[in-house]
Structure formats: C-alpha cells, structure tokens
Amino acid sequence: NLLDNPNLRLKSRDLSNLLEQSIDSYTTPRPKLYTTYVDDGMRIVRDEDDHVFIYGRVSESEEESDYKGVMADLGVGKLLEGFNDAV
C-alpha cells in the first residue's frame, strides 16, 4: 500500500513554507481548537467549524505506544469483506 510506505512522506510544513514564500496572498491555515476539560480522563474539543471531538483516557500509562504492527482501521477491510461476501 502506497500510504504505508515508510519512505514516502508528505512534508506539509515545507510545502506551506514554499507556498507562503512564493504566493503573496497565501498564508498557512492555523486552525482554532476550543478545549473543555471535563475531568482528568475526558476532554471535549470543538474546531472552528463546530465539529466536536470527545477524547477519553483509556489507560493511566503515560508511556508511548508502538503501533507499527497494528493495521490502520479505516473501514476498508469490512468494506472488502462485504464485497467478497456479496460476490
């Protein structure tokens, strides 16, 4: 899968810098996020388009997790399973 290629990287900051330097009317978007901390385990984040995201702590651990061996779940697998079952 092209998106999983470790040698492929979109350097978006470099691209933004290039655009800002090359096009006078371009400025890099700076999204605004509004965060409400409900308690130690939950926060609610609202973006400038009023999309709401709710985050909950699932572990007390503050150590980083390595997800290299975990497949991304974008729903594609279930979509393909359904397609294969239907054909």
Secondary structure, DSSP 8 states (H G I E B T S, - for coil): -GGG-TT----HHHHHHHHHHH-TT-------EEEEEEETTEEEEEETT--EEEEE---S--S----TTS---SSHHHHHHHHHHH-
